Amino acid sequence: MPSRGYTMTLGFPPFTRAIKWLVIINTAVYLLRLLMIAFAAGTWGTIEALTALTPLAVVHGWIWQLVTYSFVHVGLFHIAFNMLTLWMFGAQLETDWGFNRFLEFYFYCVVCAALVTIAIAYLGTVPGVTFLGISPLTPTVGASGGIFGVMVAFAVLYGNQEFMLFPLPFMIRAKYLVGILILIALAGAFQGLGPGHRGQSVAYFAHLGGALFGYLYVKFLPRQGLTYAFSEHYFGMRNSYYRWKRRRAARKFQVYMRRHGRDVYFDEHGNYRDPDGKKPDGDSKSPPWVN
């Protein structure tokens, strides 16, 4: 396992379970695409329209496209680069985080990249910023949003680990390599805004969106991940609700007992307290009717 210091690696990373399934599924979809283009191009056109990220379709309810677009690739270099990068950078993250948390992180980046793409597409329709040249009808495909999130997470956690830039015979640290790739994506995004490049910047904005939210995930979310954060929030709200019910029941019982000529006492948590300061029946627990 690499450390976060100045290390060098010349070997291949492990082919972990989540990485394996993501590579298999993406490759299978790509091969299916090639076969259908050859023998049933019209059918594939329909499938691609349903699965590619089209902002207008998403805002009209096709929310599955927030995920499905990441499994569609349009060229050999496109899928080869994405899958190789996912393997090289993602295997270490899955080793550290485990299967479930890594998949959570990956699809979090995929969805956030899609949302950034949709926001940019609609920003291009606002008067005064139409120079963006991006339409809500422009489709986006590819896993690059999730891949860039994975690369940024690796650069934050293992920035000083060195890689060989095959076939170039020199080493480069992960943080510099990822920084260069982000600069290339940023340059591509702005280059795509010019005349004659309508829509070409969409994919680059998806890359940058995935990179941004990958960074935010690693830096600011709990170490246990989004699932843990949401579960903690849920249980906190549930416990607050039960405490409120407990206090409410205590107040109603107080009113009831006073109507019958008796005074009962409860603390701020709804627990019964004897007026003389004695614990009921020698036990500090609340009576069974206080739930």
BAKOLLUM-304209 format. One record per residue (C-alpha): residue number from 0; residue in one letter; z, x, y. Coordinates in steps of 0.25 Angstrom, whole numbers, padded with zeros to 4 digits. Layout:
% BAKOLLUM-304209
<pos NUM code A up Z east X north Y>
...
//
This chain:
% BAKOLLUM-304209
<pos 0 code M up 0000 east 0000 north 0000>
<pos 1 code P up -0004 east 0006 north 0013>
<pos 2 code S up 0007 east 0008 north 0024>
<pos 3 code R up 0006 east 0005 north 0039>
<pos 4 code G up 0005 east 0020 north 0042>
<pos 5 code Y up -0006 east 0030 north 0042>
<pos 6 code T up -0012 east 0028 north 0028>
<pos 7 code M up -0026 east 0030 north 0022>
<pos 8 code T up -0033 east 0022 north 0011>
<pos 9 code L up -0045 east 0026 north 0003>
<pos 10 code G up -0043 east 0016 north -0008>
<pos 11 code F up -0046 east 0001 north -0010>
<pos 12 code P up -0036 east -0009 north -0007>
<pos 13 code P up -0031 east -0019 north -0018>
<pos 14 code F up -0040 east -0031 north -0021>
<pos 15 code T up -0028 east -0041 north -0019>
<pos 16 code R up -0029 east -0055 north -0023>
<pos 17 code A up -0032 east -0062 north -0010>
<pos 18 code I up -0042 east -0052 north -0006>
<pos 19 code K up -0049 east -0054 north -0020>
<pos 20 code W up -0050 east -0069 north -0019>
<pos 21 code L up -0055 east -0068 north -0004>
<pos 22 code V up -0065 east -0058 north -0008>
<pos 23 code I up -0070 east -0066 north -0020>
<pos 24 code I up -0071 east -0079 north -0013>
<pos 25 code N up -0078 east -0073 north -0001>
<pos 26 code T up -0088 east -0066 north -0010>
<pos 27 code A up -0090 east -0078 north -0019>
<pos 28 code V up -0093 east -0087 north -0006>
<pos 29 code Y up -0103 east -0076 north -0001>
<pos 30 code L up -0110 east -0075 north -0015>
<pos 31 code L up -0111 east -0091 north -0015>
<pos 32 code R up -0117 east -0091 north -0001>
<pos 33 code L up -0128 east -0081 north -0006>
<pos 34 code L up -0131 east -0090 north -0018>
<pos 35 code M up -0131 east -0102 north -0010>
<pos 36 code I up -0140 east -0097 north 0001>
<pos 37 code A up -0150 east -0092 north -0010>
<pos 38 code F up -0150 east -0105 north -0018>
<pos 39 code A up -0144 east -0116 north -0009>
<pos 40 code A up -0144 east -0112 north 0005>
<pos 41 code G up -0143 east -0126 north 0010>
<pos 42 code T up -0130 east -0128 north 0002>
<pos 43 code W up -0124 east -0115 north 0007>
<pos 44 code G up -0127 east -0119 north 0022>
<pos 45 code T up -0119 east -0132 north 0020>
<pos 46 code I up -0107 east -0124 north 0014>
<pos 47 code E up -0108 east -0113 north 0025>
<pos 48 code A up -0108 east -0124 north 0035>
<pos 49 code L up -0095 east -0130 north 0029>
<pos 50 code T up -0088 east -0116 north 0027>
<pos 51 code A up -0092 east -0108 north 0039>
<pos 52 code L up -0083 east -0108 north 0051>
<pos 53 code T up -0089 east -0118 north 0061>
<pos 54 code P up -0080 east -0121 north 0073>
<pos 55 code L up -0086 east -0134 north 0076>
<pos 56 code A up -0084 east -0138 north 0061>
<pos 57 code V up -0070 east -0133 north 0061>
<pos 58 code V up -0065 east -0141 north 0073>
<pos 59 code H up -0071 east -0154 north 0066>
<pos 60 code G up -0063 east -0152 north 0054>
<pos 61 code W up -0070 east -0142 north 0045>
<pos 62 code I up -0057 east -0133 north 0045>
<pos 63 code W up -0060 east -0127 north 0032>
<pos 64 code Q up -0070 east -0118 north 0039>
<pos 65 code L up -0058 east -0111 north 0045>
<pos 66 code V up -0057 east -0104 north 0031>
<pos 67 code T up -0070 east -0106 north 0024>
<pos 68 code Y up -0078 east -0098 north 0034>
<pos 69 code S up -0071 east -0085 north 0029>
<pos 70 code F up -0077 east -0086 north 0015>
<pos 71 code V up -0092 east -0087 north 0020>
<pos 72 code H up -0099 east -0074 north 0023>
<pos 73 code V up -0114 east -0072 north 0027>
<pos 74 code G up -0117 east -0058 north 0023>
<pos 75 code L up -0114 east -0047 north 0013>
<pos 76 code F up -0108 east -0037 north 0023>
<pos 77 code H up -0100 east -0049 north 0029>
<pos 78 code I up -0093 east -0052 north 0016>
<pos 79 code A up -0092 east -0038 north 0012>
<pos 80 code F up -0086 east -0033 north 0024>
<pos 81 code N up -0076 east -0045 north 0025>
<pos 82 code M up -0072 east -0044 north 0010>
<pos 83 code L up -0070 east -0028 north 0010>
<pos 84 code T up -0062 east -0029 north 0023>
<pos 85 code L up -0053 east -0040 north 0017>
<pos 86 code W up -0051 east -0032 north 0005>
<pos 87 code M up -0048 east -0019 north 0012>
<pos 88 code F up -0038 east -0024 north 0023>
<pos 89 code G up -0033 east -0037 north 0016>
<pos 90 code A up -0029 east -0031 north 0003>
<pos 91 code Q up -0017 east -0024 north 0009>
<pos 92 code L up -0013 east -0036 north 0017>
<pos 93 code E up -0013 east -0045 north 0004>
<pos 94 code T up -0005 east -0034 north -0003>
<pos 95 code D up 0006 east -0034 north 0008>
<pos 96 code W up 0006 east -0049 north 0011>
<pos 97 code G up 0002 east -0055 north -0003>
<pos 98 code F up -0009 east -0065 north -0007>
<pos 99 code N up -0004 east -0077 north 0001>
<pos 100 code R up -0001 east -0071 north 0014>
<pos 101 code F up -0014 east -0063 north 0014>
<pos 102 code L up -0022 east -0075 north 0012>
<pos 103 code E up -0014 east -0083 north 0022>
<pos 104 code F up -0017 east -0072 north 0032>
<pos 105 code Y up -0032 east -0070 north 0029>
<pos 106 code F up -0035 east -0085 north 0030>
<pos 107 code Y up -0026 east -0086 north 0043>
<pos 108 code C up -0035 east -0075 north 0049>
<pos 109 code V up -0048 east -0083 north 0044>
<pos 110 code V up -0043 east -0096 north 0050>
<pos 111 code C up -0039 east -0090 north 0063>
<pos 112 code A up -0052 east -0082 north 0064>
<pos 113 code A up -0059 east -0096 north 0062>
<pos 114 code L up -0051 east -0102 north 0073>
<pos 115 code V up -0054 east -0091 north 0083>
<pos 116 code T up -0069 east -0093 north 0079>
<pos 117 code I up -0068 east -0108 north 0082>
<pos 118 code A up -0061 east -0106 north 0095>
<pos 119 code I up -0071 east -0095 north 0100>
<pos 120 code A up -0082 east -0105 north 0096>
<pos 121 code Y up -0077 east -0116 north 0104>
<pos 122 code L up -0074 east -0107 north 0116>
<pos 123 code G up -0088 east -0104 north 0116>
<pos 124 code T up -0091 east -0118 north 0120>
<pos 125 code V up -0082 east -0118 north 0132>
<pos 126 code P up -0090 east -0118 north 0145>
<pos 127 code G up -0089 east -0104 north 0151>
<pos 128 code V up -0087 east -0097 north 0138>
<pos 129 code T up -0100 east -0101 north 0131>
<pos 130 code F up -0104 east -0086 north 0131>
<pos 131 code L up -0097 east -0085 north 0118>
<pos 132 code G up -0109 east -0091 north 0112>
<pos 133 code I up -0101 east -0097 north 0100>
<pos 134 code S up -0103 east -0111 north 0095>
<pos 135 code P up -0093 east -0119 north 0087>
<pos 136 code L up -0105 east -0121 north 0078>
<pos 137 code T up -0106 east -0106 north 0075>
<pos 138 code P up -0101 east -0104 north 0060>
<pos 139 code T up -0093 east -0092 north 0056>
<pos 140 code V up -0091 east -0086 north 0042>
<pos 141 code G up -0084 east -0075 north 0036>
<pos 142 code A up -0070 east -0070 north 0033>
<pos 143 code S up -0070 east -0060 north 0044>
<pos 144 code G up -0059 east -0067 north 0052>
<pos 145 code G up -0049 east -0066 north 0041>
<pos 146 code I up -0054 east -0051 north 0038>
<pos 147 code F up -0051 east -0047 north 0052>
<pos 148 code G up -0038 east -0053 north 0051>
<pos 149 code V up -0035 east -0045 north 0039>
<pos 150 code M up -0040 east -0032 north 0045>
<pos 151 code V up -0031 east -0034 north 0057>
<pos 152 code A up -0019 east -0037 north 0049>
<pos 153 code F up -0021 east -0024 north 0041>
<pos 154 code A up -0023 east -0016 north 0054>
<pos 155 code V up -0010 east -0021 north 0059>
<pos 156 code L up -0002 east -0018 north 0047>
<pos 157 code Y up -0010 east -0006 north 0042>
<pos 158 code G up -0017 east -0001 north 0054>
<pos 159 code N up -0015 east 0014 north 0051>
<pos 160 code Q up -0021 east 0013 north 0037>
<pos 161 code E up -0034 east 0021 north 0036>
<pos 162 code F up -0047 east 0016 north 0030>
<pos 163 code M up -0060 east 0024 north 0027>
<pos 164 code L up -0072 east 0018 north 0034>
<pos 165 code F up -0081 east 0019 north 0022>
<pos 166 code P up -0092 east 0024 north 0022>
<pos 167 code L up -0087 east 0032 north 0034>
<pos 168 code P up -0078 east 0044 north 0030>
<pos 169 code F up -0067 east 0042 north 0040>
<pos 170 code M up -0054 east 0034 north 0040>
<pos 171 code I up -0049 east 0023 north 0050>
<pos 172 code R up -0036 east 0016 north 0052>
<pos 173 code A up -0036 east 0001 north 0049>
<pos 174 code K up -0032 east -0003 north 0063>
<pos 175 code Y up -0044 east 0005 north 0069>
<pos 176 code L up -0053 east -0001 north 0059>
<pos 177 code V up -0049 east -0015 north 0062>
<pos 178 code G up -0049 east -0013 north 0077>
<pos 179 code I up -0064 east -0008 north 0076>
<pos 180 code L up -0068 east -0020 north 0068>
<pos 181 code I up -0061 east -0029 north 0078>
<pos 182 code L up -0068 east -0022 north 0089>
<pos 183 code I up -0081 east -0024 north 0082>
<pos 184 code A up -0078 east -0039 north 0080>
<pos 185 code L up -0074 east -0040 north 0095>
<pos 186 code A up -0087 east -0034 north 0099>
<pos 187 code G up -0095 east -0043 north 0090>
<pos 188 code A up -0089 east -0055 north 0095>
<pos 189 code F up -0092 east -0052 north 0110>
<pos 190 code Q up -0106 east -0047 north 0106>
<pos 191 code G up -0109 east -0060 north 0099>
<pos 192 code L up -0106 east -0067 north 0112>
<pos 193 code G up -0119 east -0062 north 0118>
<pos 194 code P up -0132 east -0069 north 0119>
<pos 195 code G up -0140 east -0070 north 0106>
<pos 196 code H up -0127 east -0068 north 0098>
<pos 197 code R up -0122 east -0083 north 0098>
<pos 198 code G up -0111 east -0085 north 0087>
<pos 199 code Q up -0111 east -0070 north 0082>
<pos 200 code S up -0097 east -0068 north 0089>
<pos 201 code V up -0091 east -0079 north 0081>
<pos 202 code A up -0088 east -0071 north 0068>
<pos 203 code Y up -0082 east -0060 north 0077>
<pos 204 code F up -0072 east -0069 north 0084>
<pos 205 code A up -0068 east -0074 north 0070>
<pos 206 code H up -0065 east -0059 north 0066>
<pos 207 code L up -0057 east -0057 north 0079>
<pos 208 code G up -0049 east -0070 north 0077>
<pos 209 code G up -0045 east -0066 north 0063>
<pos 210 code A up -0041 east -0052 north 0068>
<pos 211 code L up -0033 east -0058 north 0079>
<pos 212 code F up -0025 east -0068 north 0070>
<pos 213 code G up -0024 east -0058 north 0059>
<pos 214 code Y up -0016 east -0049 north 0069>
<pos 215 code L up -0008 east -0061 north 0074>
<pos 216 code Y up -0004 east -0064 north 0060>
<pos 217 code V up 0001 east -0050 north 0056>
<pos 218 code K up 0008 east -0048 north 0070>
<pos 219 code F up 0015 east -0061 north 0073>
<pos 220 code L up 0016 east -0070 north 0060>
<pos 221 code P up 0028 east -0068 north 0050>
<pos 222 code R up 0026 east -0058 north 0040>
<pos 223 code Q up 0026 east -0069 north 0029>
<pos 224 code G up 0014 east -0075 north 0035>
<pos 225 code L up 0009 east -0089 north 0040>
<pos 226 code T up 0014 east -0096 north 0028>
<pos 227 code Y up 0028 east -0091 north 0030>
<pos 228 code A up 0028 east -0094 north 0045>
<pos 229 code F up 0023 east -0108 north 0043>
<pos 230 code S up 0033 east -0111 north 0032>
<pos 231 code E up 0045 east -0105 north 0040>
<pos 232 code H up 0040 east -0114 north 0052>
<pos 233 code Y up 0039 east -0126 north 0042>
<pos 234 code F up 0053 east -0124 north 0036>
<pos 235 code G up 0059 east -0121 north 0050>
<pos 236 code M up 0054 east -0135 north 0055>
<pos 237 code R up 0058 east -0142 north 0042>
<pos 238 code N up 0072 east -0136 north 0043>
<pos 239 code S up 0073 east -0140 north 0058>
<pos 240 code Y up 0069 east -0154 north 0054>
<pos 241 code Y up 0080 east -0155 north 0043>
<pos 242 code R up 0090 east -0150 north 0053>
<pos 243 code W up 0086 east -0161 north 0063>
<pos 244 code K up 0087 east -0171 north 0052>
<pos 245 code R up 0101 east -0166 north 0048>
<pos 246 code R up 0106 east -0167 north 0062>
<pos 247 code R up 0100 east -0181 north 0064>
<pos 248 code A up 0106 east -0186 north 0052>
<pos 249 code A up 0120 east -0180 north 0056>
<pos 250 code R up 0118 east -0187 north 0070>
<pos 251 code K up 0115 east -0201 north 0063>
<pos 252 code F up 0127 east -0199 north 0054>
<pos 253 code Q up 0136 east -0196 north 0065>
<pos 254 code V up 0131 east -0209 north 0072>
<pos 255 code Y up 0133 east -0217 north 0060>
<pos 256 code M up 0147 east -0212 north 0057>
<pos 257 code R up 0152 east -0215 north 0072>
<pos 258 code R up 0147 east -0229 north 0070>
<pos 259 code H up 0157 east -0230 north 0059>
<pos 260 code G up 0168 east -0224 north 0066>
<pos 261 code R up 0168 east -0209 north 0061>
<pos 262 code D up 0164 east -0196 north 0067>
<pos 263 code V up 0156 east -0186 north 0060>
<pos 264 code Y up 0152 east -0172 north 0065>
<pos 265 code F up 0140 east -0163 north 0062>
<pos 266 code D up 0136 east -0150 north 0068>
<pos 267 code E up 0123 east -0146 north 0075>
<pos 268 code H up 0116 east -0145 north 0061>
<pos 269 code G up 0120 east -0158 north 0056>
<pos 270 code N up 0131 east -0153 north 0047>
<pos 271 code Y up 0143 east -0162 north 0045>
<pos 272 code R up 0156 east -0156 north 0051>
<pos 273 code D up 0170 east -0162 north 0049>
<pos 274 code P up 0176 east -0166 north 0063>
<pos 275 code D up 0189 east -0158 north 0059>
<pos 276 code G up 0180 east -0145 north 0056>
<pos 277 code K up 0182 east -0147 north 0041>
<pos 278 code K up 0170 east -0145 north 0032>
<pos 279 code P up 0167 east -0157 north 0023>
<pos 280 code D up 0173 east -0156 north 0010>
<pos 281 code G up 0175 east -0141 north 0011>
<pos 282 code D up 0160 east -0139 north 0012>
<pos 283 code S up 0151 east -0135 north 0023>
<pos 284 code K up 0139 east -0142 north 0019>
<pos 285 code S up 0134 east -0154 north 0025>
<pos 286 code P up 0136 east -0168 north 0018>
<pos 287 code P up 0125 east -0172 north 0009>
<pos 288 code W up 0120 east -0183 north 0018>
<pos 289 code V up 0116 east -0172 north 0029>
<pos 290 code N up 0103 east -0167 north 0025>
//
